[in-house]
């Protein structure tokens, strides 16, 4: 029997770090269970959701720009993965 689960159930947290002009984003798994059975697509979707949650709490334009660039990059990676 095949079990198909739709949607992402990974809990990933996104954090900004770095200096004011060169900030980066770090991701961490909140619940590391089933780490061997995680699909790349699920990870990318969870990273996008984590960035969108983080953007709700940001006020500085440079931080928002960093998040928007990261989301665009993740979406492009997801598109490449889906259409290959």
N, C-alpha and C positions, 0 to 999 in steps of 0.2 A: 504494500500500500504506500502510495506517495502522499506526503503531506506538504501542501504548499501554503506558505504563510505570506500574505501580502503586507506591505508596509514595513517600516523599520522598527525594530524593537531594541536597538542598541542605544545605550545612554552614553553619549560622548559630550564632554565639556570642552569648550574652547576658551583659551585665555590669550590675552595680548601680552607681549613682553618686548623689551628693547628700549632703545632711546627714542626721543620724540620723533625724529625724522626717519628712523629705520626700525619700525616695529614689525614683529612677526607674530604668527599665530601658532599656538601649541595646543594639541588635542590630547585628551586623556580619557581613557575608558573609566566610567564610573562603576560599572559592574563587569569585571573581567571574566565572568563565566562564559563558557562555550566559545572561547577565543579561537579554537581550532576550526570551528564551523562557520566562520564569518565570511560572507561574500564581499568582494571588492565593491560591488554596487551598493550594498547596504552600508558599508563604511563611508562611501562618498555621500550618500543621501543623509546619513547621520551627521557628517561634518557640515553639510550645508545647513541642516536644521540647527546645529550648535552655533554656527556663525550668525544665523538669523536671530536666535535667542540673545546672543551677546550684543548684537546691534541695537536691541531695545534699551540697553542700559548705557550706551555710549553717548557722549555729548560733544566731544571734540571732532572737528571735521577730518583731521588726519587719521584718527582711529576709524571713523566711518568709511573713509576712503580705503584704508587697509582691508577692512572687512568686505567691502564691495568688490575689491580686486580679487580677494580670496574666493568669494562666492562665484564670481565669473570664471575663475580658473577651475574651480571644482565642477561647475556645470559643463564647461568645455570638456574636461576629462571624462565626465559621465557620458556626454554625447559621443565622444570618440569610442568609448567602450561599448556603447549600445549599437553603434552603426558599423562596427567592424565585422 
